[in-house]
Amino acid sequence: MIRTLPILLLAALTACSKEEQLSVTDAYVRFSPVRENPSAAYFTIHGGPQDVSLIGVSTEVAIRSEMHESMAGMNGMAGMKPVTNVQVPAGSEVKFEPGGKHVMLWNINPGIKPPKRITLTFSFSNGERIQADAPLVAAGQEPPKGS
C-alpha cells in the first residue's frame, strides 16, 4: 500500500494539471430542403490554453460557407451580418446557436439529406484545424443532445 501511494498521488496531480484543449462539440446542421436556401450549422467551441479566433468553417459537401451573427435590426426586424472571425478566449465556451452566431452552408450536395452526417472543418488563427462530425437535422426535428 505504501508503495502505491506515491503512484496514486502522481496520477492525481497529473490529472489536475492537464490543460484544456481547444475542441468543438455539439455540432449539427439544420438542413434546408430547398437547395438554393442555405442550411445552418450550430456547435460549441471550448477554448484551449490560449486565446484564438475562429477564422473559418468549411465542408466538402457545400459550395460556400460563411459565419454570420443574428441581430435585431431597425424597427424590430431581425437581420444578420457576416463575421470574419470569432474570438475564443482561453478556457471559455463560445456557442453558435439559433438566434445568435451560426454558419450558413449554401448548396449542399443534393445526394446528402437527413439523417446523414457531414464533416465540418474549423480553422483557427493559431493554424489549428479541427474536424467535427455533424448530423443533418430536418426542419421540425429536435437537434441532438451532446453530440
ABEGO torsion letter per residue (X at the ends): XAAAAAAAAAAAAAAAABBBBBBBBGBBBBBBABAABBBBBBBBBBBBABBBBBABBBBAABABBBBBBBBBBBGGBBBBBBBABBBBBBGBBBBBBBGBBBBBBBGBBAABBOABBBBBBBBBAAGBBBBBBBBBBBBGBBBBBGX
